[in-house]
């Protein structure tokens, strides 16, 4: 991650998240906890807006410039939609065409993708050696793009893509073509057959939805299975994968790692991993307790 000047400790750092639905987001707790550990005053604001068009996003981003924000996170469904509205992109974000982090400096908005760096960190922790064995990515929108680039950067040589919109899979295949062998599957069954790993890059399984993008009968104990969803942490997909004996990666790892990288971009300081992880865990524990009581 590029270094930026350390934020003025007497100045309140203002951050936000644009997406929908985001009431469940752990981002405010993670970034505010990291700031406290670093001795910074920071407020993180949720900007929950459904169905925003480009003109709507342009108004919001203009406000961000004027109101003194240090940066924003971007989540579903706007990781691709914000790109034409930015002043610059990091090389990685430009290559994948998706942004989850925007840094504001001197009125200029620069887009980055810490989903990719965060997922790469999480994948390396699995200590897998998948080599030429295909890894299936279900869903090739903003987070699916980041995951594809992350896996390619970690040495995964064959990626198999499936999306209900074949044009999205084809577009990502073209982007990844220089980095890995890419196969486009015409069904979930074809995508996960003999795959070494499976990653859910769709919102399927995020509460209140209780579906799974991959039927349980298609999972195998030899596989690793990851989910970008963390609300709930144990999605129907991951529960089925665990029952099948597969290695499981919850959305916790991606969420924490991308927040660590984003905080460093926003403030110029490396945050406390333990502070961010604890805030994430406490947020999800509180949500789970509320869900059980409902």
Buried (B, 14 or more C-beta within 10 A) or exposed (E): BEEBEEBEEEEEBBBBBBBBBBEBBBBBBBBBBBBBBBEBBBEBEBBEBEEBEEEEBBEBBEEBBEEEBBBBBBBBBBBBBBBEBBBEBBEBBBBBBBBBBBBBEEEEBBBBBBBBBBBBBBBEEBEBEBEEBBBBBBBBBBBBBBBBBBBBBBEBBBBBBBBEEBEBBBBBBEBBEEBBBBBBBEEBEBBBBEBBBBBBBBBBBBEEEEEBBBEEEBBBEBBBBBBBBBBBBBBBBBBBBBEBEBBBBBBBBBBBBBBBBBBBBBBBBBBBBEBBBBBBBBBBEEBBEEEEEE
